[in-house]
Amino acid sequence: WSWVQFHLVYAVYGMMFNTFVHVIMYMYFAVSLMENVNVPGPIRRSITWIQIIQFISSFVISIPYVNYYNTVLCLGIEAFTISCVCNSSYLLLFIRFYRRTYNATMARPKPQSNRRPKTT
C-alpha cells in the first residue's frame, strides 16, 4: 500500500514480477501434491533461482526511482528504504537457502562401496 500511497510508479513492475513468481511457485506446490505426479527436481531449483532473479531485478528497477528522487525530490523515500531493506534480507535468505540446499547436494561425494576391489 505504501507504493500506492507515495506514488512509487516503478514498483508496479516489481509487483508484476512478484505475482508471476508466486503463480509459478503455487502451481509447483499444487502439482507436487497431486498423486501419481512426479515433479522433476530441477524445477524446484529453477523456482528458487527465479526468486533470486526477482529480488535482484527489484534493485535494478529501483535505479530510475533513485535518479528521480535525487533530481525531483518526490515523496516516498521512507517506503522505498523499507522495501530495499526487506528485499535485501529476502535476497540474502534465498541465496543462503540455494547454496545450502542445491550446492551442498551437488558437492556431496558419492557414497563409497564397502566392497573390496578384486585382486588377481
Number of C-alpha atoms within 10 A of each C-alpha: 7 13 16 11 10 15 13 18 10 15 18 13 14 18 14 11 19 16 12 13 18 14 12 13 17 11 11 15 13 10 13 14 11 10 7 8 9 10 14 9 8 10 12 15 14 11 16 19 14 18 21 18 14 20 23 14 14 21 15 12 16 18 12 12 18 15 11 12 14 10 9 9 11 14 13 16 15 11 16 19 11 12 17 16 12 12 17 16 13 15 18 13 13 17 16 11 13 16 13 11 12 15 11 11 10 10 8 9 8 7 6 6 7 6 6 6 7 5 4 3
